[in-house]
């Protein structure tokens, strides 16, 4: 893990000491994203289709032992963290789960499927979903590294052109003040029109507003939509956040989330685009990858 990631985790831990159990899980994810084995699982397609992310409909082949070992390790880190909800995940570590079904549901942010899996093994559904949705992050980050250039071109949707997730925040960059949306799952980025809601698509300036916190000035704001009541955090900066640090910047700016929720706005849940992927064991892949 890089020095900047370690420093970011340490800062969040100091600012929010009650988050240490969850940060232990996040730290394990960030360490795993550096493992080059995930690069071998990235599909060959490199261009998003019209309104469809690159991973939409993809057939992905994994070495099942690698994925199972990673999922069990993450569940173990979670259940020993000390919180009562995550402590229930001990049975998830030892359960004989269909790991490919779990991976697909986690990658697609299929909340209903994850809730069904949690119910079948008797664990807290909220804790299980929160941790399970982190399982595909190392794979998605590998996709983001491979496709970051091709994914940003000619994409006009509010969801990620790589994995279909809703953006974690927006960045207003450089002297041109170009607006980019950022994905915390794959680290992807794509340029997006200003004064444009990424969720409902409205461009009616009467429906769009900005919330400016007392600290941070105009460089840290919340862009909110009165029509759909969605919001997105926005940061003015010279350069974009490295892909593997987006998840930390999202966490460390939780004060903006709190401010938005207090004003009646909500963060989009689930995925912006259901990927409908196929997940197979690598040896069963039909054309031998």
Kinemage of the C-alpha trace (Angstrom):
@kinemage 1
@onewidth
@group {chain A} dominant
@subgroup {mainchain}
@vectorlist {calphas} color= white
{ca unk a 1} P 0.000 0.000 0.000
{ca unk a 2} L 1.337 3.430 -0.944
{ca unk a 3} L 2.336 6.107 1.548
{ca unk a 4} L -0.542 8.361 0.476
{ca unk a 5} L -3.086 5.587 1.086
{ca unk a 6} L -1.612 4.815 4.502
{ca unk a 7} L -1.613 8.501 5.401
{ca unk a 8} L -5.200 8.860 4.226
{ca unk a 9} L -6.353 5.945 6.359
{ca unk a 10} L -4.501 7.322 9.370
{ca unk a 11} L -6.113 10.746 8.967
{ca unk a 12} L -9.619 9.281 8.727
{ca unk a 13} L -8.897 7.102 11.765
{ca unk a 14} L -7.885 10.191 13.769
{ca unk a 15} L -10.888 12.207 12.613
{ca unk a 16} L -13.392 9.371 13.094
{ca unk a 17} L -11.983 6.928 15.689
{ca unk a 18} L -15.335 5.137 15.863
{ca unk a 19} L -14.746 3.995 12.272
{ca unk a 20} L -11.640 1.916 13.055
{ca unk a 21} L -13.434 -1.454 12.640
{ca unk a 22} L -14.682 -0.466 9.188
{ca unk a 23} L -11.351 1.110 8.228
{ca unk a 24} L -9.659 -2.222 8.943
{ca unk a 25} L -11.852 -3.741 6.230
{ca unk a 26} L -11.162 -0.869 3.823
{ca unk a 27} L -7.422 -1.149 4.463
{ca unk a 28} L -7.502 -4.845 3.533
{ca unk a 29} L -9.309 -3.970 0.296
{ca unk a 30} L -6.751 -1.310 -0.593
{ca unk a 31} L -3.900 -3.769 0.013
{ca unk a 32} L -5.583 -6.359 -2.205
{ca unk a 33} L -6.023 -3.904 -5.093
{ca unk a 34} L -2.233 -3.859 -5.467
{ca unk a 35} L -2.105 -7.627 -6.165
{ca unk a 36} L -1.375 -8.065 -9.909
{ca unk a 37} L -3.296 -11.361 -10.085
{ca unk a 38} L -6.527 -9.434 -10.673
{ca unk a 39} L -5.157 -8.021 -13.935
{ca unk a 40} L -5.404 -11.482 -15.523
{ca unk a 41} L -9.184 -11.571 -15.014
{ca unk a 42} L -9.967 -8.335 -16.891
{ca unk a 43} L -12.025 -9.053 -20.057
{ca unk a 44} L -10.703 -8.030 -23.452
{ca unk a 45} L -13.448 -5.525 -24.381
{ca unk a 46} L -12.219 -1.950 -24.140
{ca unk a 47} L -15.070 0.291 -25.309
{ca unk a 48} L -18.409 1.141 -23.679
{ca unk a 49} L -21.399 0.686 -25.944
{ca unk a 50} L -24.173 3.250 -26.261
{ca unk a 51} L -25.439 3.839 -22.716
{ca unk a 52} L -23.913 0.473 -21.641
{ca unk a 53} L -20.766 0.278 -19.469
{ca unk a 54} L -17.839 -1.820 -20.673
{ca unk a 55} L -18.634 -4.616 -18.208
{ca unk a 56} L -22.298 -4.845 -19.244
{ca unk a 57} L -22.983 -8.381 -20.453
{ca unk a 58} L -19.351 -9.407 -19.966
{ca unk a 59} L -18.274 -13.003 -19.430
{ca unk a 60} L -15.639 -13.033 -16.696
{ca unk a 61} L -13.534 -16.055 -15.764
{ca unk a 62} L -11.940 -16.301 -12.333
{ca unk a 63} L -9.689 -18.772 -10.590
{ca unk a 64} L -12.267 -19.757 -8.027
{ca unk a 65} L -9.711 -20.500 -5.313
{ca unk a 66} L -8.334 -16.966 -5.500
{ca unk a 67} L -11.756 -15.381 -5.251
{ca unk a 68} L -12.911 -17.672 -2.431
{ca unk a 69} L -9.737 -17.086 -0.432
{ca unk a 70} L -10.063 -13.322 -0.821
{ca unk a 71} L -13.751 -13.300 0.165
{ca unk a 72} L -13.099 -15.424 3.264
{ca unk a 73} L -10.193 -13.214 4.308
{ca unk a 74} L -12.303 -10.083 4.010
{ca unk a 75} L -15.143 -11.634 6.011
{ca unk a 76} L -12.624 -12.669 8.691
{ca unk a 77} L -11.215 -9.135 8.972
{ca unk a 78} L -14.785 -7.853 9.309
{ca unk a 79} L -16.022 -10.294 11.941
{ca unk a 80} L -13.016 -9.805 14.253
{ca unk a 81} L -13.369 -6.023 14.091
{ca unk a 82} L -15.413 -5.760 17.257
{ca unk a 83} L -18.800 -4.440 16.140
{ca unk a 84} L -21.831 -6.569 16.980
{ca unk a 85} L -23.237 -6.502 13.428
{ca unk a 86} L -19.998 -7.495 11.723
{ca unk a 87} L -19.320 -10.142 14.380
{ca unk a 88} L -22.184 -12.141 12.860
{ca unk a 89} L -20.097 -12.539 9.700
{ca unk a 90} L -18.046 -15.281 11.361
{ca unk a 91} L -20.427 -17.849 9.885
{ca unk a 92} L -19.992 -16.271 6.435
{ca unk a 93} L -16.283 -17.069 6.582
{ca unk a 94} L -16.947 -20.771 7.156
{ca unk a 95} L -20.136 -21.138 5.087
{ca unk a 96} L -20.061 -23.168 1.897
{ca unk a 97} L -21.141 -20.263 -0.301
{ca unk a 98} L -21.484 -20.353 -4.073
{ca unk a 99} L -18.609 -17.924 -4.461
{ca unk a 100} L -19.273 -17.089 -8.111
{ca unk a 101} L -22.914 -16.236 -7.366
{ca unk a 102} L -21.755 -14.100 -4.449
{ca unk a 103} L -19.162 -12.350 -6.602
{ca unk a 104} L -21.700 -11.584 -9.325
{ca unk a 105} L -24.244 -10.203 -6.844
{ca unk a 106} L -21.537 -8.107 -5.184
{ca unk a 107} L -20.186 -6.738 -8.458
{ca unk a 108} L -23.693 -5.875 -9.694
{ca unk a 109} L -24.656 -4.388 -6.301
{ca unk a 110} L -27.668 -6.709 -6.309
{ca unk a 111} L -29.022 -5.894 -2.847
{ca unk a 112} L -31.904 -8.370 -2.969
{ca unk a 113} L -29.620 -11.271 -3.882
{ca unk a 114} L -27.119 -10.345 -1.184
{ca unk a 115} L -29.941 -10.140 1.366
{ca unk a 116} L -31.087 -13.624 0.347
{ca unk a 117} L -27.562 -15.003 0.778
{ca unk a 118} L -27.233 -13.323 4.170
{ca unk a 119} L -30.548 -14.798 5.309
{ca unk a 120} L -29.489 -18.285 4.204
{ca unk a 121} L -26.433 -18.252 6.479
{ca unk a 122} L -27.950 -16.294 9.379
{ca unk a 123} L -25.808 -13.149 9.334
{ca unk a 124} L -26.706 -9.482 9.696
{ca unk a 125} L -27.894 -8.481 6.199
{ca unk a 126} L -26.676 -4.894 6.397
{ca unk a 127} L -23.182 -5.852 7.523
{ca unk a 128} L -23.014 -8.663 4.980
{ca unk a 129} L -23.998 -6.422 2.070
{ca unk a 130} L -21.599 -3.674 3.109
{ca unk a 131} L -18.634 -6.069 3.222
{ca unk a 132} L -19.699 -8.215 0.252
{ca unk a 133} L -19.892 -5.192 -2.039
{ca unk a 134} L -16.173 -4.635 -1.380
{ca unk a 135} L -15.188 -8.125 -2.613
{ca unk a 136} L -15.026 -7.167 -6.330
{ca unk a 137} L -13.174 -3.886 -5.746
{ca unk a 138} L -9.672 -5.293 -6.554
{ca unk a 139} L -11.016 -6.705 -9.834
{ca unk a 140} L -12.854 -3.473 -10.658
{ca unk a 141} L -9.753 -1.410 -9.899
{ca unk a 142} L -7.810 -3.623 -12.327
{ca unk a 143} L -10.487 -2.898 -14.955
{ca unk a 144} L -10.224 0.813 -14.192
{ca unk a 145} L -6.451 0.803 -14.656
{ca unk a 146} L -6.777 -1.027 -17.972
{ca unk a 147} L -9.626 1.041 -19.409
{ca unk a 148} L -9.278 4.507 -17.886
{ca unk a 149} L -8.488 6.241 -21.199
{ca unk a 150} L -11.012 4.516 -23.437
{ca unk a 151} L -13.829 4.727 -20.896
{ca unk a 152} L -13.756 8.511 -20.552
{ca unk a 153} L -14.319 9.333 -24.221
{ca unk a 154} L -17.802 10.207 -25.517
{ca unk a 155} L -19.617 9.051 -22.366
{ca unk a 156} L -22.597 11.164 -21.352
{ca unk a 157} L -24.366 9.046 -18.718
{ca unk a 158} L -24.406 9.767 -14.995
{ca unk a 159} L -23.229 6.243 -14.102
{ca unk a 160} L -19.717 4.850 -14.533
{ca unk a 161} L -18.711 3.842 -18.085
{ca unk a 162} L -16.731 0.916 -16.699
{ca unk a 163} L -18.862 -0.690 -13.994
{ca unk a 164} L -22.202 1.157 -14.016
{ca unk a 165} L -21.926 2.425 -10.429
{ca unk a 166} L -23.198 5.851 -9.426
{ca unk a 167} L -20.410 8.400 -8.892
{ca unk a 168} L -18.934 8.963 -5.453
{ca unk a 169} L -18.233 12.640 -6.134
{ca unk a 170} L -17.434 15.202 -8.823
{ca unk a 171} L -14.159 17.009 -9.450
{ca unk a 172} L -13.963 20.481 -10.998
{ca unk a 173} L -10.448 20.594 -12.403
{ca unk a 174} L -7.915 23.105 -13.606
{ca unk a 175} L -8.342 26.589 -14.981
{ca unk a 176} L -10.907 25.287 -17.478
{ca unk a 177} L -13.023 24.068 -14.538
{ca unk a 178} L -13.941 20.888 -16.400
{ca unk a 179} L -16.280 18.663 -14.401
{ca unk a 180} L -15.453 14.982 -13.951
{ca unk a 181} L -17.415 12.329 -12.097
{ca unk a 182} L -15.474 9.696 -10.142
{ca unk a 183} L -16.295 6.088 -9.300
{ca unk a 184} L -15.163 4.726 -5.928
{ca unk a 185} L -15.504 1.102 -7.059
{ca unk a 186} L -13.269 1.001 -10.133
{ca unk a 187} L -11.582 4.393 -9.773
{ca unk a 188} L -12.964 5.438 -13.162
{ca unk a 189} L -13.566 8.993 -14.302
{ca unk a 190} L -15.613 10.637 -17.038
{ca unk a 191} L -16.261 14.209 -18.038
{ca unk a 192} L -19.786 15.372 -17.341
{ca unk a 193} L -21.713 18.523 -18.148
{ca unk a 194} L -21.936 21.170 -15.409
{ca unk a 195} L -25.398 22.073 -14.144
{ca unk a 196} L -26.612 18.599 -14.992
{ca unk a 197} L -27.991 16.086 -12.457
{ca unk a 198} L -26.268 12.706 -12.961
{ca unk a 199} L -29.289 10.833 -11.564
{ca unk a 200} L -32.420 12.216 -13.238
{ca unk a 201} L -30.662 14.164 -16.002
{ca unk a 202} L -32.386 17.484 -15.439
{ca unk a 203} L -30.651 20.647 -16.636
{ca unk a 204} L -33.288 22.991 -15.233
{ca unk a 205} L -31.285 25.474 -13.177
{ca unk a 206} L -34.357 26.126 -11.030
{ca unk a 207} L -34.203 22.484 -9.879
{ca unk a 208} L -30.459 22.491 -9.142
{ca unk a 209} L -28.853 23.987 -6.069
{ca unk a 210} L -25.541 24.028 -4.215
{ca unk a 211} L -24.897 23.607 -0.493
{ca unk a 212} L -21.696 25.265 0.724
{ca unk a 213} L -20.347 24.147 4.128
{ca unk a 214} L -19.043 26.623 6.677
{ca unk a 215} L -15.540 25.134 6.387
{ca unk a 216} L -13.767 24.536 3.064
{ca unk a 217} L -15.155 27.540 1.224
{ca unk a 218} L -16.222 27.093 -2.377
{ca unk a 219} L -13.745 24.246 -3.008
{ca unk a 220} L -15.983 21.724 -1.228
{ca unk a 221} L -19.674 21.813 -2.071
{ca unk a 222} L -22.723 19.606 -2.437
{ca unk a 223} L -24.580 19.741 -5.753
{ca unk a 224} L -28.221 18.813 -5.125
{ca unk a 225} L -31.296 18.267 -7.263
{ca unk a 226} L -34.717 19.355 -6.028
{ca unk a 227} L -36.440 17.181 -8.640
{ca unk a 228} L -35.071 13.748 -7.612
{ca unk a 229} L -33.607 14.822 -4.225
{ca unk a 230} L -30.267 13.275 -5.167
{ca unk a 231} L -26.946 14.934 -4.392
{ca unk a 232} L -23.291 14.626 -5.270
{ca unk a 233} L -20.264 16.032 -3.487
{ca unk a 234} L -18.021 18.280 -5.568
{ca unk a 235} L -14.375 19.280 -5.099
{ca unk a 236} L -12.402 21.961 -6.915
{ca unk a 237} L -8.848 20.777 -7.574
{ca unk a 238} L -5.959 21.056 -10.010
{ca unk a 239} L -5.630 17.335 -10.789
{ca unk a 240} L -7.782 14.261 -10.433
{ca unk a 241} L -7.639 11.919 -7.452
{ca unk a 242} L -5.705 8.670 -8.175
{ca unk a 243} L -8.166 5.847 -8.850
{ca unk a 244} L -7.249 3.799 -5.790
{ca unk a 245} L -7.695 6.831 -3.512
{ca unk a 246} L -11.239 7.742 -4.576
{ca unk a 247} L -12.736 5.486 -1.898
{ca unk a 248} L -10.741 7.316 0.800
{ca unk a 249} L -11.667 10.793 -0.430
{ca unk a 250} L -15.284 9.690 -0.363
{ca unk a 251} L -14.932 8.559 3.263
{ca unk a 252} L -13.023 11.586 4.514
{ca unk a 253} L -15.685 13.969 3.148
{ca unk a 254} L -18.540 12.397 5.113
{ca unk a 255} L -19.314 15.788 6.662
{ca unk a 256} L -20.714 16.817 3.270
{ca unk a 257} L -22.911 13.714 3.194
{ca unk a 258} L -24.252 14.582 6.632
{ca unk a 259} L -24.984 18.171 5.556
{ca unk a 260} L -26.869 16.956 2.463
{ca unk a 261} L -28.951 14.413 4.375
{ca unk a 262} L -29.855 17.022 6.975
{ca unk a 263} L -31.279 19.153 4.151
{ca unk a 264} L -33.474 16.274 2.933
{ca unk a 265} L -31.305 14.998 0.072
{ca unk a 266} L -30.206 11.400 -0.374
{ca unk a 267} L -27.360 9.501 -1.944
{ca unk a 268} L -28.262 7.182 -4.807
{ca unk a 269} L -28.404 3.532 -3.774
{ca unk a 270} L -27.489 0.443 -5.731
{ca unk a 271} L -26.080 0.623 -9.230
{ca unk a 272} L -26.898 3.046 -12.011
{ca unk a 273} L -26.837 0.219 -14.571
{ca unk a 274} L -27.424 -3.489 -13.947
{ca unk a 275} L -24.521 -5.253 -15.666
{ca unk a 276} L -26.049 -8.736 -16.137
{ca unk a 277} L -22.591 -10.323 -16.285
{ca unk a 278} L -21.697 -14.005 -16.480
{ca unk a 279} L -19.138 -15.278 -13.974
{ca unk a 280} L -17.395 -18.600 -14.614
{ca unk a 281} L -14.502 -20.639 -13.298
{ca unk a 282} L -11.506 -19.869 -15.448
{ca unk a 283} L -11.035 -23.435 -16.716
{ca unk a 284} L -14.630 -23.467 -17.980
{ca unk a 285} L -14.278 -20.283 -20.020
{ca unk a 286} L -15.537 -21.187 -23.518
{ca unk a 287} L -12.643 -19.733 -25.483
{ca unk a 288} L -9.828 -20.655 -23.156
{ca unk a 289} L -8.881 -17.490 -21.283
